[in-house]
Amino acid sequence: PIRFDRADVALRYDPARQRITLGSLRVESPSLRLRARGSAELQDGAGGLAQPGQLPQAVVGQLTISEVMVDPEGLFAEPVVFDTGALAMRVTLSPFRAEIGELSLGQGKDQLRLSGDMAAVPGGWQGGIDVALPRIDADRLVKLWPVSVVPKTRSWLAANVGQAEFEDFNASLRIAPGQEPRFALDYDFAGAEVRFIRTLPPVKDGHGRATIFGNSYVIALEGGHVVAPDGGRIDATGSVMRVEDIAVIPAMAEVELTTVSTLTAALSLMDQEPFRFLTKAGRPVALGDGLAALTSSLRFPLKEKIGVGDVGYTVRGMVRDFRSGVLVPDRVLAVPEMTVRVTAEGLVLAGRGTLDDLPFEATFNQPFDPAAGGRATAKARIWLTDARMRGFGIALPQGWLSGETQAEVEMVIPKGAPLTLSLTSTLAGAALKVPPLGWSKAAKAKGSLSLEARLGASPEVTALRLEAP
């Protein structure tokens, strides 16, 4: 029942044309306020005019609406108000079927269009409703959404989508006796603030497309950025978030976060709660300069508090033009192209570059386990010459070494202590001379060199072993 305080209608009936003309229709009540005018045509069951003196089998009507306020108790979050509208519909009485050709309602820049049909069939109601909105903001959408219609989806949007303006918004609902209602929704969004994990900075000025089909939710960013605590903006264009079932509590989200930023900004984001990777490793987020293009695959529950154990993640990508004076103290590390991989175990960097003027091909591993105490390791292939060794404080007497040879190096890089290394080489390509012994090794001949050293302000060779013909 729709209770009203006052209602009046002015109408004319033309029996020859089987037409009712509504000069005005006005209803006043706490839950409904309506002002409209229009007409209705009475029809028989075959689509023709009803015969005078017989009950009509169908009614086709049109209304022009000048004001409508709908607020049945518990239906909407707050009263829904429109100041313009129009309705074209057909009602068939036996069996009962209501067909809405179009219901259009407007309020300011909001324009709602609804179409669909609903029929009484054995076992209940059957039919579908389609809603289209050219443009609407997120707050207004939640207010227009009936509280009892797909309530979990409505709550999801209210809780997880911040300020945004939706465009090309389309929703559809299909119902049938004995079946779960089927719901689908898709929209373009702009100016959105999207937060994937509550402890991480949100994506700002986001625009893209979102889809809900049944209980599955997908949002694809065609543009947007994150402002990292350190290092500036992070471009998040191309990121995708999927929630397989928003009805599950807590729902599980999968995020493919595609970012382009400075390396400092990327590491700064990784050092936020719940991760704190760099802090746990005792390393600064400013490990070096470079442009990072990364893809982060995250899986986590959508709940208020998320711990690091709740999040599954893998970060992979590339850093270009990397340069650091921090990873190897007192040395300039430069890598034109460096691959990056981050897992729960640690950070792995790999690439070809130079350490000061020493060429290398290396893999750097920074464990995140607090038990590692911030200690990192590296394995490298380097190209040695006499001048390059002297640059690191490891010098043989002048003239003893000439040419160039490859060497394999393993380094331990402790936090706040000198770097230690172990080096082995076949010495192929290097010529050796020890004049006091009258001994030499040709560049083509192979031998074996092993060396252990501690680098720092005062480099120290702690062990050296040489075998050669």
C-alpha positions in Angstrom: 0.0 0.0 0.0 1.1 3.6 -0.7 -0.3 5.8 1.9 -1.0 9.4 0.9 -2.2 12.6 2.6 -3.8 14.1 -0.5 -4.3 13.1 -4.1 -6.2 14.6 -7.0 -6.7 13.8 -10.6 -8.3 15.7 -13.5 -9.3 13.4 -16.4 -11.5 13.1 -19.4 -12.7 9.8 -20.9 -13.4 9.5 -24.7 -15.4 6.2 -25.2 -15.2 6.5 -29.0 -11.4 6.6 -28.9 -11.2 4.5 -25.7 -8.8 7.2 -24.4 -8.3 8.7 -20.9 -6.6 12.1 -20.8 -5.0 13.1 -17.5 -5.1 16.8 -17.3 -3.2 16.6 -14.0 -2.2 14.0 -11.5 -1.0 15.0 -8.1 -0.1 12.9 -5.1 1.2 14.2 -1.7 2.5 11.8 1.0 5.5 11.3 3.2 6.8 8.6 0.9 5.6 9.9 -2.6 5.2 13.2 -4.1 4.2 13.2 -7.8 3.0 15.8 -10.3 2.3 14.6 -13.9 -0.1 14.7 -16.8 -0.6 12.4 -19.7 -3.0 9.9 -21.4 -3.9 6.2 -21.6 -5.4 4.1 -24.3 -7.6 1.2 -23.4 -7.0 -1.9 -25.7 -8.3 -5.4 -26.2 -6.0 -8.4 -26.0 -5.1 -8.2 -29.7 -3.7 -4.7 -29.7 -6.9 -3.0 -30.9 -9.2 -0.6 -29.0 -11.3 -2.1 -26.3 -14.9 -2.3 -27.1 -17.3 0.1 -25.2 -18.9 -1.7 -22.3 -16.1 -4.3 -22.0 -13.2 -4.3 -19.6 -9.9 -3.5 -21.3 -7.3 -6.2 -21.5 -4.4 -3.8 -21.8 -3.6 -0.2 -21.1 -1.0 1.8 -23.0 0.0 5.0 -21.3 2.3 8.1 -21.5 3.1 10.5 -18.6 4.9 13.7 -18.6 6.4 14.2 -15.1 7.1 17.7 -13.7 8.1 16.5 -10.2 8.6 13.3 -8.4 9.9 12.4 -4.9 10.1 8.8 -3.8 10.9 7.8 -0.2 9.2 4.6 0.9 10.5 3.6 4.3 13.6 1.5 3.9 13.8 1.7 0.1 16.4 4.4 -0.4 19.2 5.8 1.7 17.5 9.2 1.4 14.6 10.6 -0.6 15.0 10.4 -4.4 14.0 13.6 -6.2 13.6 14.4 -9.9 12.2 17.6 -11.5 11.5 16.3 -15.0 10.5 13.0 -16.5 8.5 11.0 -18.9 7.0 7.5 -18.9 5.8 5.2 -21.8 4.5 1.8 -20.7 2.0 -0.9 -21.5 0.2 -3.0 -18.9 -1.5 -6.3 -19.9 -4.0 -7.4 -17.3 -4.5 -11.2 -17.9 -1.9 -12.6 -17.6 -0.4 -9.6 -15.8 2.6 -8.0 -17.6 4.0 -4.6 -17.3 6.3 -3.3 -20.1 8.2 -0.1 -19.7 9.2 1.3 -23.1 11.1 4.0 -21.3 11.1 5.9 -18.1 13.3 9.0 -18.2 13.9 11.1 -15.1 16.1 14.2 -14.7 17.5 16.2 -11.9 20.2 18.8 -12.8 22.8 17.0 -14.9 21.6 13.6 -13.8 19.4 11.8 -16.5 18.1 8.3 -15.7 16.6 6.1 -18.3 14.9 2.8 -17.4 13.3 0.2 -19.6 12.2 -3.4 -19.0 9.3 -5.7 -18.4 7.9 -7.8 -15.5 5.3 -10.6 -15.7 3.4 -12.7 -13.3 4.1 -16.4 -14.1 3.5 -19.6 -12.3 5.8 -19.5 -9.2 6.4 -15.8 -9.1 7.8 -12.9 -11.1 9.8 -13.0 -14.3 11.4 -10.2 -16.2 14.2 -7.7 -16.4 15.1 -4.1 -15.9 17.7 -2.0 -17.7 19.0 1.3 -16.4 21.2 3.8 -18.2 22.7 7.0 -16.9 24.8 9.2 -19.2 26.6 10.7 -16.2 26.3 10.5 -12.4 28.7 10.8 -9.4 29.3 7.9 -7.0 27.6 9.5 -4.0 24.4 10.2 -6.0 24.4 6.7 -7.5 24.4 5.1 -4.0 21.5 7.3 -3.0 19.5 6.3 -6.1 20.2 2.6 -5.6 17.4 0.9 -3.7 18.8 -0.5 -0.4 17.2 -4.0 -0.9 18.2 -4.5 -4.6 21.4 -6.5 -4.9 22.4 -5.1 -1.4 25.9 -6.6 -1.2 26.9 -5.0 -4.5 25.5 -1.7 -3.4 27.4 -1.9 -0.1 30.6 -2.8 -2.0 30.4 0.3 -4.2 29.7 2.5 -1.3 32.6 1.2 0.7 35.2 0.8 -2.0 34.7 3.5 -4.6 35.6 7.0 -3.4 34.8 10.3 -5.1 34.2 9.7 -8.8 32.0 10.7 -11.7 30.6 7.8 -13.7 29.8 8.1 -17.4 27.9 5.7 -19.7 26.6 3.9 -16.7 24.5 0.8 -17.5 22.9 -1.7 -15.2 20.6 -4.7 -15.8 18.7 -7.0 -13.5 17.1 -10.3 -14.5 14.8 -12.4 -12.3 12.9 -15.7 -12.7 11.1 -17.9 -10.2 13.4 -20.3 -8.3 16.6 -18.6 -9.5 19.0 -16.2 -8.0 18.6 -12.7 -9.5 21.2 -12.0 -12.2 22.8 -8.6 -12.1 25.3 -6.8 -14.4 26.7 -3.3 -14.3 29.3 -1.4 -16.2 30.5 2.2 -16.3 33.2 4.5 -17.3 34.7 6.6 -14.5 36.7 9.7 -14.2 38.2 11.7 -11.4 38.1 8.7 -9.2 40.0 7.9 -6.1 40.6 4.2 -6.0 42.2 2.5 -3.0 43.4 -1.1 -3.6 44.8 -1.6 -0.1 43.8 0.8 2.7 47.3 1.3 4.0 48.7 2.3 0.6 48.2 5.7 -1.0 45.1 5.8 -3.3 45.1 6.1 -7.1 44.1 9.7 -7.8 42.5 11.2 -10.9 41.7 7.6 -12.0 39.7 7.0 -15.2 38.8 3.8 -16.9 36.0 1.2 -17.0 34.5 -1.0 -14.4 32.2 -4.1 -14.7 30.1 -6.1 -12.3 28.7 -9.4 -13.6 26.9 -11.4 -11.0 29.3 -11.2 -8.0 32.4 -10.6 -10.1 33.9 -7.1 -10.1 36.6 -5.9 -12.5 38.1 -2.4 -12.7 40.6 -1.4 -15.4 42.5 1.9 -15.1 43.1 3.7 -18.4 44.8 6.5 -16.4 45.6 7.6 -12.9 48.5 8.1 -10.5 49.7 7.5 -7.0 51.7 10.0 -5.0 54.4 8.0 -3.2 55.6 9.2 0.3 59.1 9.6 -1.3 60.1 10.0 -5.0 57.0 11.7 -6.4 54.2 10.5 -8.7 53.7 6.9 -9.8 51.8 6.4 -13.1 49.3 3.5 -12.6 47.9 3.4 -16.2 46.9 -0.1 -17.2 46.4 -1.5 -13.7 43.5 -4.0 -13.3 41.7 -5.1 -10.1 39.5 -8.2 -10.0 37.3 -9.5 -7.2 36.0 -12.9 -8.0 33.1 -12.9 -5.5 32.1 -9.7 -3.8 29.5 -11.6 -1.8 32.2 -13.5 0.1 33.3 -11.9 3.4 36.1 -11.0 3.2 36.2 -10.9 -0.6 39.5 -11.8 -2.2 41.0 -9.2 -4.6 43.6 -9.7 -7.3 45.4 -6.6 -8.5 47.8 -6.3 -11.4 49.3 -3.0 -10.6 51.3 -1.5 -13.6 53.4 1.4 -12.6 56.0 3.8 -14.1 58.0 6.0 -11.7 61.3 6.8 -10.2 62.9 3.8 -8.5 62.7 5.7 -5.2 59.0 6.2 -5.6 58.5 2.5 -6.4 60.5 1.4 -3.4 58.8 3.9 -1.2 55.5 2.3 -2.1 56.9 -1.1 -1.2 58.0 0.2 2.1 54.5 1.1 3.3 52.3 -1.0 5.6 51.8 -3.9 5.5 55.1 -4.6 3.7 57.9 -2.4 5.1 60.4 -4.4 3.0 63.2 -1.9 2.9 62.8 -0.9 6.6 63.0 -4.6 7.6 66.2 -5.0 5.5 67.7 -1.9 7.0 68.0 -0.2 3.7 66.8 3.3 2.6 64.2 3.6 -0.1 66.6 5.9 -1.9 68.8 3.0 -3.1 69.6 4.9 -6.4 68.2 6.8 -9.3 66.5 5.3 -12.3 63.1 4.9 -14.1 61.2 1.9 -12.9 58.5 0.2 -15.0 57.1 -2.5 -12.8 54.1 -4.9 -12.6 53.0 -5.9 -9.1 50.7 -9.0 -8.8 48.9 -8.8 -5.5 46.3 -11.1 -3.9 44.7 -10.1 -0.6 41.4 -10.1 1.4 39.3 -7.0 1.4 39.1 -6.3 5.2 39.8 -3.4 7.5 43.2 -4.5 8.7 45.6 -6.4 6.4 48.9 -7.9 7.7 51.9 -8.8 5.5 51.0 -12.5 5.8 47.6 -11.8 4.2 49.1 -10.5 1.0 50.5 -12.7 -1.7 52.7 -10.7 -4.1 55.3 -10.7 -6.9 56.8 -7.6 -8.4 58.7 -7.8 -11.6 59.9 -5.3 -14.2 62.7 -3.2 -15.4 64.7 -0.2 -14.1 66.5 1.9 -16.8 69.5 4.2 -16.3 70.0 3.0 -12.7 72.8 4.8 -10.8 73.6 4.3 -7.1 76.3 5.3 -4.7 74.5 3.5 -1.8 74.4 -0.2 -2.8 78.2 -0.5 -2.8 79.5 2.2 -0.4 81.9 4.7 -1.8 81.5 3.3 -5.3 79.3 4.4 -8.2 77.1 1.6 -9.6 75.6 2.3 -13.1 73.3 -0.1 -14.9 71.6 0.9 -18.2 68.9 -1.8 -17.9 68.3 -3.7 -14.7 65.6 -6.4 -14.1 63.7 -6.3 -10.8 61.9 -9.1 -8.9 60.4 -8.8 -5.5 58.8 -11.6 -3.5 58.3 -12.3 0.2 61.8 -13.6 0.4 63.5 -10.5 -0.9 64.6 -8.1 -3.7 66.6 -9.3 -6.7 68.3 -7.0 -9.1 70.2 -8.2 -12.2 71.9 -6.5 -15.2 75.1 -5.4 -16.9 76.8 -2.2 -15.9 79.9 -0.7 -14.3 81.1 -0.3 -10.7 83.2 2.8 -11.1 84.9 1.8 -14.3 84.8 -1.9 -13.7 82.4 -3.7 -16.2 80.2 -6.4 -14.7 77.2 -8.7 -15.2 75.7 -9.3 -11.8 72.7 -10.4 -9.7 72.1 -8.6 -6.4 70.0 -10.2 -3.7 68.6 -8.3 -0.7 66.7 -10.7 1.7 63.8 -9.2 3.7 64.1 -11.7 6.6 65.0 -9.7 9.7 67.3 -12.5 10.6 69.5 -11.4 7.7 70.3 -8.2 9.5 70.2 -6.2 6.3 73.0 -8.2 4.8 72.9 -8.4 1.0 74.8 -10.6 -1.5 75.8 -10.3 -5.1 77.2 -12.6 -7.7 79.0 -11.1 -10.7 81.1 -11.7 -13.8 83.7 -9.0 -14.1 86.4 -8.0 -16.7 89.7 -7.3 -14.9 92.6 -5.2 -16.0 95.5 -3.9 -14.0 94.1 -0.4 -13.9 90.6 -1.5 -12.7 92.1 -3.6 -9.9 94.2 -0.6 -8.8 91.0 1.5 -8.7 89.7 -0.9 -6.0 93.0 -0.8 -4.1 94.1 -4.3 -5.2 97.4 -3.7 -7.0 100.2 -6.0 -8.2 103.6 -4.4 -8.8 103.7 -2.3 -11.9 104.0 -4.4 -15.1 103.1 -7.8 -13.5 99.6 -7.9 -15.1 98.6 -6.9 -18.6 95.6 -7.6 -20.9 92.0 -8.4 -19.7 90.5 -11.5 -18.2 87.1 -12.5 -16.9 86.5 -13.3 -13.2 83.7 -14.7 -11.1 83.0 -12.7 -7.9 80.8 -13.3 -4.9 80.2 -10.4 -2.6 78.7 -10.0 0.8 77.4 -6.5 1.5 76.7 -6.2 5.2 74.8 -3.2 6.7 77.2 -0.6 8.0 80.4 -2.7 7.4 82.9 -3.1 4.6 82.1 -5.3 1.6 83.9 -8.6 1.4 84.4 -10.5 -1.9 85.7 -13.8 -3.2 87.1 -13.8 -6.7 88.1 -16.7 -9.0 89.5 -16.6 -12.6 91.1 -18.8 -15.2 93.3 -15.8 -16.2 92.6 -16.4 -19.9 93.4 -13.2 -21.8 95.7 -11.8 -19.1 99.5 -12.0 -19.2 101.4 -12.3 -15.9 105.0 -11.6 -15.2 107.0 -12.0 -12.0 110.5 -10.6 -12.9 112.3 -11.5 -9.7 111.4 -15.1 -10.4 112.0 -14.9 -14.1 108.5 -16.3 -14.6 105.7 -15.3 -16.9 102.4 -16.6 -18.2 101.2 -15.9 -21.8 97.8 -14.3 -22.3 96.5 -17.4 -24.1 97.6 -19.8 -21.3 95.0 -20.6 -18.5 95.7 -20.8 -14.9 93.8 -20.4 -11.6 93.5 -17.3 -9.4 91.5 -17.1 -6.2 91.4 -14.0 -4.1 89.6 -12.8 -1.0 89.4 -9.2 0.0 87.7 -6.7 2.2 86.9 -3.4 0.5 86.5 -0.1 2.3 88.5 3.0 3.2 91.6 0.7 3.6 91.2 -2.3 1.2 92.8 -5.5 2.4 93.6 -8.7 0.5 93.1 -11.4 3.1 94.0 -14.4 0.8 95.5 -15.0 -2.6 96.3 -18.2 -4.5 97.8 -18.4 -8.0 98.4 -21.5 -10.0 99.7 -21.3 -13.6 102.1 -23.1 -16.0 
